[in-house]
Amino acid sequence: MKRSIELRMAVVAAVFVFAFAMSGLAQVSKPGSPRVPSNPTQLTSLRAPSAPGTLFIPKSSQTQTPPAGHRFAANTNVEVFIPHGLRPEETPPFPGYGYETPASLGCHYGLVAGGSPTAACNPNSTTVDPTGGSKTIAIVDAYDDPSAPGDLAWFSLQFGVPLTVSQFQVVWANTANSSCPVNLGEGVPTDYSGGWELEESLDIEWAHAMAPSANIYLVEACSDYDSDLQQAVLVANNLVQCGQTELNLTTGALGKCPGGSTGLGEVSMSWGGSEFTGENASDTCATLDDSCFTATGVVYFAASGDGPGVIWPSTSPNVVSAGGTTIRRDPGTFNFEQETAWVFSGGGVSAIETKPGYQSPISNNQTAFRGVPDLSFDSDPYTGVYVYDTFPVEGIEYYEWLIVGGTSLSTQALAGIVNTAGSFALSSSAEITNIYTNRTNTAAITDITYGYCGYYMGLPTLSHWDYCTGVGVPNGYTGK
């Protein structure tokens, strides 16, 4: 007997109905019996803000050290900007603040009629959301977010993004080879700090915002360690390829999709960590490495990171590496002025991965190794997006509407845009080749030619590809 995704439908449906019907959804969900993630003693990092307010970086977004017996531990890529002098109830996305909405970014990236990279696209007055999307986006994260269905419902209701109960499902990757208890009914633990839950809220809300008609699965790993994330990626592969987990409910054994399965879509991974020996192995995903990102019909996305240098799996040649930009707006009118590199966007050259064939045409990377990112999107928390999250993050309760940035945002948004474009390449390599082929096509890609990033801010943006923004940012759905 195989465990199908329908097993949690009744629970998810009930939460969705409640979310749409009750204003009480805004109450914070309390975590229960949390599992302690790696490095719980790390102090929260605060970076000096360039605008009035506080930049908050959760513990989960700091580098995680793999424990004994593991080669890799992942961190999230989310940062929260808390404006100075605003009480939490003043920060929802109502007129008066210039932070980004699905409509403003849909306009700016040419995803809606009348939108363009140079239009005003004012967040306080732009109301037309992106439409479209189909097939599947499977989002892989660590730990359980019990508030995910209700938060997505409330986010969608606020912005008028269509959502049906059957479009979104939470799937636990608690296989027999995971670190979860043998009793499969106990599910996946929560992250006591709330950082991974915030990551998951951002991920599902902005993937859905860019592809509102796609089916979205939130695949939750038992921890942020390599062995559990590997199981979650395998589950996500199955969900895209054949629409079910292929998880045996009795034994916990994870099977493969039946021969002839023709499912298509994206697997999106906002997390990352330090490169490690063996990441470029080809062992058919016996361990977490590049070979896990080769399922037929699946295009993989990963965040390039929120600091100087590179992280894996973004450096894998089998994923689309998602970088970050800053959207500059007039501080008085909030109309668009310029898009530049985000100074803290991850980027550079892998120390392990060799340069893939699709990067051979670019002249800005003269090394023999993989350069990242490939494509970018708004990620600066100071020019961030609204995210609805009711799971408390490190004691900051009742901040239900948050202004969030990080390359996690670009990862999910780009996965949604590529999904809506509808080409559904059979591999990441085919998708990235298409992106690089169109890098000089202004009807497909907007080249970002201003800004710096990296160590000592020494890396500049260059024509048609660079270590800060890749080939640039999307302009509509052409070439994707």
ZALUM-845203 format. One record per residue: x, y, z of N, C-alpha, C, O in turn. Coordinates in steps of 0.1 Angstrom, whole numbers, plus 5000, padded with zeros to 4 digits. Atoms other than C-alpha are relative to their C-alpha. Example, Ala and Ser with C-alpha at 12.3 -4.5 7.8 and 13.67 -1.06 7.14 Angstrom:
2
500949885000512349555078500950125000501950125007;499149895000513749895071499250115008499750225009;
This chain:
480
500849885000500050005000500950125000501850145008;499249885001501550334990499350125005498150145004;500549884994501250665007499850104989500750154983;500349905010499550914984499950135007499650155019;500149874995499451284988498650045005498450145012;501349974995495751264994499849985015498850035021;500250044986496351145030499850135009499250125019;500149884991496651505043499050104994498850214999;500949915007493951655020498950055010498650175010;501149964991491251655047500550115010499750205012;499549904990493451845072500250134993499850234998;499749885007494652095047498750074995498650194997;501249945004491152155034499350075011498850185010;500649944988489852225069500750135003500150235007;499249884996492652475075499750114990499550234994;500349905010491952655042498650065002498550185001;501349954998488252675049500050105012499450205012;500049924988488952815083500750134997500350245002;499249885004491553065069499150104993499250224996;500849905008489053215045498850045008498250155005;501349974993486153215070500250085013499350155017;499849944986487753335103501150105000502250074996;498949904999489653645110500949965011502050015012;499150054989491053455140501249934994502149895002;498850075005493653305116501250085004502350025004;498849924997495953595125500649965014501750015016;499450044987496553435160501249924997501249834988;498850075002500053295163499849865004499249825014;500050154997500352915161501249975009502350015006;498950034991502452785190500649874996500049774993;499350125004505152525182499849905011499749935023;500150114990504952185199501149904998501449864987;498950104999507751945209501050034989501349944980;499149975011510252125186501349925000501849895011;498750065001513351965173501050114999500850214992;499049905001516552165178500849994988501449884986;499250015012518252245145501450025003501850045015;498649994997521952265141500450145004499750245001;499549884994523952535159498950085007498850205004;501149924993521052645183500650115008499950205012;499449904991523552855203500550124992500950224999;499649885008524353095174499250125004498050115006;500749884997523453455182499450064987500050044976;500749945011521053635160500950114994501550195002;499249905007522853855134499250124996498250114990;500649885005521954215129501050084992502150114997;499249935008523454405101499650155000498450185000;500349865000523654785101499150044989499450024977;500949965010520654915082500350124992501050214997;499849885008520755155053498850094999498750194993;501349925000517255275060499549995015500049905022;500550004986515455365093499349875004498349834998;500650124996514755035110501049905003502249935005;499150114996516254695119500049894990498949854986;499950115008517554425097500249885009501149875016;500050124992516854085113500349884992499649854982;499650125007518653775102499849885009500549875019;500250114991517253455118501249915001502149904993;498950104998519553195132500149904989501149854985;500050105011518452955105500750054987501049974979;499449955012519953195079501550025002502250084993;498550004998523453175094500649874997499949764997;499350135004525952915084499849895010500149925022;500250124991525152575098501249914999501649884988;498950095000527952335108499549865000498749825009;500550135000527351975098500449925012501649935016;499650084989527351735128500849884996500949864984;499250125003529451425130499249904992498049884995;500750095008528551185103499350064988498749994980;500649935011527251445079501050094992501950144998;499149915008528851635050499450144998500150224993;500649875004526351915047498850035009498149945013;501149954993523952125067499550134993500450214990;500649895008521652385051499650115009499250095020;500649884993520752735061499050064991499150054978;501049925008517852945049500650124995501850164999;499549885006518353255029498950115000498450164990;501049904998515753495044500550115009501350085019;499749894991516253835060498750095001498050114991;501249924997513554055076500450145003501350175011;499849864997513454435076498850055008497650045004;501149954991511454585105500150155000501150215006;499949865000510854955098499950075013499250025022;500049934987511555195126498750075003498150144994;501249924996508555335145498749944996497650014998;501250065004505955105131499649885009500449795011;500550124992503854875153499649894990499349924978;500350115009503154535138498750014992498649984980;501349985007499554615130500050114989499050124982;500049905010500654905109500849954987500850034977;499250045011502754695085499449924989500049894979;500650085011500254495064500050084987500250214987;499849935013500354585027498850084996498150054986;501049905004497954875026500750134995501950144997;499449885006498555205008500850085010500350105022;499249924991501255415023501549965002502350035006;498750064999504255185022500449954986499649904979;499550035013506455114992500649864998501449844989;499450135002507254744997499349924990498149954987;500450065013506754504969498849905003498749835013;501150095000503554304962500049924987500849944978;500050085012502754034936499750094988500250074977;500349915011501254314914501150094996501450104984;498949915004504154554916501149934993501749984984;498950085006506754284908499549944987500349924977;500650055013504454134881500150104990500450084978;499949895010504354474865501550034997501850044985;498649965002508054544869500749904991501549944982;499350105008509154214854499249964987499549864981;500750015013506754244824499149875000499049814989;500950124999504453954836498650034998497849934997;501449965001501254144832499950104988500950174985;500249905011499754364804500350145005499950185016;499649874996501254704805501250025008501750135011;498849994991504154614827501350004991501349964980;498749995006507754674818501150035010500850085021;498949974991511254704834500250145004500850175013;499849864997511055084833498750075004498750195007;501349944995507355144843500150035014500949975022;500049964986506555304876499649885009500349875020;500350124993504854984889499950035015500549955023;500149954986504055164922499349895009498149865006;500650104992503354904949498750055007497849965010;501249954994500655134964498850024991497750044995;501149975010498655164932499949894990498849894983;500150115010499454864910499249885005499549835016;500950114995496754594913499949884992499349784997;500250115009497054354884501049895003502249925001;499150114996498554024896500449914988499649914978;499750105010500353774874498949895000498349865010;500950125001498153484861500749894993501949904988;499450115007498853144847500749905009500649915021;499350104993500952854857499349874999498149874997;500750135001500252484855501049895005502149925009;499350124996501552134864500550025014499750065023;499650014986503752124895501350085004502250084996;498849954994506152314917500149935014499249955022;499750074987507652104946501150085007502250095002;499149924992509252324973500649915011499949865019;499350084989511852144995500550095011501350185008;499549924988512452285030500249905011499849785010;499850084988513452155064499050035011498650155012;500949984988511152105094498550034995498350074984;501449985003507352145096499550145003499950195013;500649874997505452465093498549975002497849974992;501450034998502052395109499050114995497950084993;500949895004500752735099500050024985499350114980;499849985014501652695062498750024992498550114985;501249995008498152625047499250135003498850204993;500749884997496452905066500750134996500150224992;499249885004499253155060499950034985499750144980;500149995015499153085022498650054996498450144988;501449965003495353125022499850155003499250224995;500249864997495453455040500850104991500350204987;499249925009498253595018499350014987499250124981;500750005013496353494987498750085001498450154991;501249934999493153645000500350155001499650234994;499749865000494853975008500350064987499950174984;499549955013496354014973499149964989499350004977;500950035011493453864954500649894990500249894979;499450105008495653574941499149875001498949825012;501050114999493253284932500749885006501949855003;499550124993493752974953498949905003497849945008;500950114997491852644956500649905010501949895010;499450094990492252384983500949894993501949864999;499350115006493452114959501450054994502249964990;498749955006496352344946501249985009502349985005;498949994990498452324978499949885009498949855015;499950114990499552024999501349995006502450025000;498850024992502051965026500349855000499449775003;499650145000504051645023501249985009502250055007;498950034991506251495050500949904993500549804988;499050095005509451335038500649915011501849915013;499650084988509551105068500149854996499349775000;499850135005510750795050500849915010501249965021;499350094991512350495066501550035001502250005010;498649965000515750645057500250145005501350195004;499949874994515050975074500249995015500249885020;499850004985515751085110498850015008498850015020;501249994992512151105119499749875007500249775003;500350124993510650855143499449904991498849934980;500550115008509750515129498550014998498049984988;501549985000506050595137499850114990499950234993;500249905010505250775104498950105003498950214998;501149914997502150925119500450125008499750225009;499549894992504251155141500550114991500650234996;499649895010505351355110501350065002502349995007;498749935000508151605108500050115011499050175013;499949904989509351825137500050144995500350174984;499949855003509152205138501450055004502249985011;498849934997512152435140499650105011498950195009;500449934988511952585175500250154998499450235004;499749855002513452925163499050074991498850194992;501049945010510752975136500650054987499950094978;499349965012513353055110499649924987499349984977;500450085012512552765087498550024997498150014985;501449985002508852825092499850144992498950144983;500149885008509353185079500549974986499850024976;499550045013511353045050498949934992498649974980;501050075007508452815041498850094997498250084986;501149915003505853095043500450084988499650104978;499549935012507953305019500049914987499549964977;499950095012508553004996498649974993498549994981;501350045006504952894991499250124995498550114985;500849885004503453244990500550064987499750104979;499549945012505753374963500249914988500249964977;500150095011505953064942498550014995498350014983;501449995004502153084942499750134993498950144984;500249875006502153454935500450014986499750084978;499549995014504153404903499449894991499549904979;500650115008502353084892498749965007498649855012;501250034992498853104907499149884996498349845004;500850125004497452814887500749875001500249764998;499250124999500252564894499649935013499249995023;500150084988499952284919501350015008502450005003;498849974992502352354948500049905012499049885019;499750094989503752094972501150065009502150105004;498949974991505652185003500549875006499849815014;499450124996507951895009500950035012501950105011;499349964988509251905045500949885004500549775007;499050104996512451725054500050005016499650095022;499950024985513051595090501050095007500950125019;499049914994516051825095500750074988500350054977;499249935011518452055076501349934997502249994991;498850085003521051775073499949944987498849924981;499950065014522151615040499149884999498449874989;500750135002520551275046498550025000497849964992;501549975000517051425054499650084988498650064982;500349925012517251675026500049924987499249944978;500050105011518151395002498749934998498149924987;501350065000514951215011498950094995498050054988;501049915004512951525006500150034985499150054979;499849975014514451594972499449884992498849904982;500650125007513551234961498550005001497949964991;501449995000510051274973499550114991498550094984;500349905010509851604954500149964986499249994978;499950055014511051444923498849914996498349934985;501150085002508351184926498750084998497950054989;501249925001505651444931499950074987498850094981;500049945014506651624899499849904989499049924980;500050105011507151314878498749925000498249894989;501150095001504151114888498850045010497849975011;501149944992502051324913499749935013498649955019;500250064986502451104944501449975005502449974998;498750014993505251034969500649864997501849854997;499550145001505550654962500649965013501649885013;499650034987506050624999499149895006497949915007;500850114995504950285014499650045015500550055023;500549954987502850375044500449905012500549945023;499750104990503650045062501549995004501849985015;498650014997507350025058500850134999501950135005;499349885002508350375050501050004988501750104986;499150015012510250265019499550104989498350114987;500349905010510450524992500349944986501449904983;499850065013509850394957500250104989500350224992;499949915012510250544922498750004993497849924994;501249985008507550664898500049884990501049834985;500250105010506150404874500650044987500750164984;499549975014507750374840499050064992497850034992;500949935009506250604815499450125006498650195000;500549874994505450884840500550124993501750134989;499649885008505451214822499750135006499650235000;500249874993504951474849501150104997502350064996;499049905003506751804844499850115011498750135016;500149894991507552094866501350045006502450015001;498849944994510052254890500149945015499149925022;499750024986511752154923500850125004501950154998;499449884996512752464942500649995014499949945023;499250024988515352474970500650145004501650184998;499549864996515852814988501249995009501850095012;498950014990518452675012501349974993501449954981;498750035005522152615008501050005011500750025022;498950014991525452565025501349994994501450004982;498650005006529152535021500249894991499749784993;499650115009530552334992500749905008501449925018;499450114993531851995002500649904990500049894979;499550115009533951714987499049894997498449845007;501050105004531751474968498750064995497849994991;501249945005529051724959499749984985498649984981;500250025014529651664922500049854996500349814985;500050145003529351284925498849964991497950044989;501150055009527151084901499649865005499949764998;500450124994525750814923498549975001498049905009;501550015001522050834913499450035013498449965018;500649944988521351024945500049895012499149895020;499950094989522550754969500350095013500050055024;499849904990523651054990499650144994499450144982;500449875006522751424986501250064992502250104998;498949955008524851544957499350044986498150044985;500549955013524451674921499149904993498249944986;500850105007522951344909498650005004497749944998;501450004996519851414929499150104992497950104993;500749905008518951694905500049974985500250064977;500050045014518651494873498849934996498849864985;501250075004515151354873499450064987499450184985;500549955013513651374838498750085002497850045009;501249925000511051644833500050105012499050175014;499949914988512251844864501150104998502250074994;499049895000513952184864500250055015499250075022;499749974986515652264897500550155002501250204993;499549874997516252604913500650005014500149935023;499449994987518452704942500650145002501050214993;499649864997519353024960501650015000502349925004;498549985001522853174954500650055013501850055015;499549964987523053294990499850145003499750234994;500249864996522753615010501350055006501350125016;498749954996526453695014501149974990500849894981;498950025009529753704996500449854998500349785007;499650145002530853384979498949914995497849964991;501050095006529053074967499649905010500349875020;500550114992526952804983499549894990499249914979;500650125007525752454972498649985006498549995018;499950065014523452334956499950114989499850074977;500049905011523452674938501149984990500950014978;498850025009526852584923499849884991500649864982;500250125008525552254909499750044986498850134984;500449975014525452264871498649954997498149984986;501350055003522152084874498850085006497750035007;501049914995520252374890500150144994501250184990;500049865004519252724880500450085013499750075023;499549924989521252954904499350135000499450214991;500949884999518953234916500750115008500950095020;499349894993520753564925499050115003497850105001;500849894995519453894939500350134995501450164992;499949865004518854254930499450095010498750045019;500749904992517754574946499150094990499650134980;500949915008514754774932500050135007499450155018;499949864995515355144938498750074997498350084985;501249925003512155354942500250145006500950165016;500049864995511555724947499449995015498349945016;500450014987511255764985498750085003498150055013;501249934998508356004981498849954993497749944999;501150055008506255854954500049854999498949794996;499950145001507455494954500049954986499949834983;499950045014507755494916501449944998502349985004;498850075003510455274901501150104995500750194987;498949925005513855444895501149914993501549954982;498950075005516455174889500149865007499849855018;499750134994517254804894501549985000502149994989;498650024999520754724906500449875006499549805011;499550114992522854444920499750025015499950135020;500150004986522054354956501449975006502049875002;498650014996525354404974500349875007501449825007;499850124993524854094995499549874993499449764999;500350125007523753854968501249914998502349964995;498950095001525853544967500349984985499550004976;499550025013527953484936501549985000502250015009;498550025002531353384923500249874993499449834984;499550125007533153064912500149895009500649905020;499950124992532752714925501549965001502249984992;498750064999535852554939500049854996501149794996;500150155003534652204929499349984986499849894979;500750045012532152214900500650064988501050184987;499449955012533552244865499050084992497850064994;500949915008532152494840499249924991499749844983;500950085009529152344822500050064986500350184984;500049955014528752374785499250124997499550204989;500949895002525952624787500750135004500250245000;499349884997528452874802501150034991501850134992;498949975009530952844774499950124992501050184989;500149875008529553144755500450125007500750235001;499849884993530053384783501550035002502349945004;498649965000533353574784500450055014501650075017;499749944987533153714820500549905010501149945020;499550104992534053384836501149924993500849834985;498950065007537553284824500649885007501649835002;499550124993537953004849499549874993498749884984;500450135005537452634843498849955009498549835008;501050054991534752624870498750074999498650184992;501449955000531052694874499950135006500350155017;500249874994530153054879498550025003497649964996;501449984996526953164896499850155004500850225008;501350065003524253304896499749994985500650034977;500550015014522353234864499050114997499150184986;501049905002519353464867499650065013499749995024;500349934988518153714893498650065001497950064992;501349954997515153874909500250095013501250075020;499949924988514554134937500249915012499449825014;499750084988516054004969500450095012500450045023;499549914989517154304990498950025010497850065007;501149994990515154305023499650155001498450175005;500449864999515154695022499150034989498350134989;500949985011513254664989499149874999498849824989;500650134999511554345001498549994997497950094993;501450035003508154184997499249975013499849945023;500850034989505254125020499849855001499649784991;500250144997505053775036499149995012499350065022;500950024989502353655059500549875008500549765002;499450124992503753425087499550025014499850115021;500550004986501953345120500849915009500449915021;499150084991504653115134501050095006501750164998;499149904994506653315159501549974997501949864997;498650025004510253375148500950065011501050185013;499149964989512753395177499450105009500150205013;500649924990510353555200499350124995498650195002;500749895006509053815176498649964996498449924984;501450055002505353725179499250124995499450244998;501049915005502453895162500550094989499850194985;499649935012504554035134499549914988500349854982;500550095010502253855110500350044986500649954978;499649955013502954075080501550045001501750135009;498649974999506754085075500550054986499950014976;499349955012508954265049501249914999502149925007;499050115001511253985037500850014987500250044977;499150015012514153955013500949885001500649795009;499150125001516953715005499949934987498849944981;500150075013517753504975499049885001498749824991;501250095000515053264988498950054992498249984985;501149935008512653514973500249984985499349944978;499750015015514353504939499849854996499449834985;500150145004514453124939498649964997498349904987;501450045002510753074944499350084989498550034981;500749915010509653374922500549954986499649944977;499650045013511853254893499549864997499249844985;500650135002510552894897498650024995498149964986;501449975004507053044894499950064986499050024978;500049945013507853254864500349904989499749904979;499650105010509552964845498849904999498549864988;501150095001506552744854498950074991498350004982;501049935007504153004840500350024985499550024977;499549995013506253044809499649884991499349894979;500650125006505152694801500849924990500349834983;499250085009508052554781500349875006500449774999;499850134992508652284808501249924993500949814988;498850075004512252184798500149875007499649855018;499950134995513151824804501149995010501349895017;499050004991516151914825500450155003500150244996;499649864996517752214843501050054989501050164986;499149965010520552214817499350054988499850154982;500749955012518052254789499450145003499450234995;500649874996516352544808501150105001500950214996;498949904999519652714816500650044987500950154984;499549975013520852684781499150104993499550194986;501049915006517652854769500250145006500150244999;499849874994518253134794501350074995501350194992;498849945005521853184783499950044986500550144981;500249975014520853174747499350134998499650204988;500849875001518453464753500650115008499950215011;499549904991520853664775500150144994500150245001;499849865006521253944749498650044994498650154987;501349975006517553934739499250095010498850045021;500649914990516054244756498549985002497950025012;501450044998512554104751499849895009498749855013;500050124991513453814774500750035013500349995024;499249974988516153944798500450145001500750214991;499649864998516854284813501449995006501649935017;498650014996520654314817500150105012499850225010;499849914989521554464851501550054999502449975000;498749955004524554694844500550105011501550175008;499549914989524954884877500049935013499149855017;500050054987526054774911501249915002501949874993;498950094996528654564930499549905010498549925016;500350114990528654254952501349935003502449974998;498950094997531054004967500950065011500650165017;499049964990534054034990500550144997501050174986;499549875001534954394996499250084989499650184984;500949955011532154474970500950034988500750134981;499149985011534854424944499549944987500249954977;500450065013532754244918498950094994497950125000;500949915007530954474893499049924992499349814988;500950065011527954404871500650034987501150144984;499449985014528954354835498949964990497949914994;501050025010527154314802499749854998500649774996;500650135004525053994797500449895009499949785007;499850104989526553794827501050065009502050125005;499049964990528353864859499749925013498749855014;500150074987528953724894499050055009498849995020;501049944991526353954909498649964996497849925005;501350025004523253904888499849904989498749884984;500150105011524053634862499750074987500350174984;500449935013522453724828499150125002499050204993;500949884997520153974845498749955006498749855014;501350034994516453954854499049984989499250024978;501050035011513353834836499350124995499150225002;500949915006511454044812499049924993499249884981;501050085006508253864805500349855000501249815007;499950155000507953494797500849954989501149834988;499250055011509953474765501349955004501950005014;498650054997513153274766500149925013501249915018;499950084987512253074797499349874999499249805009;
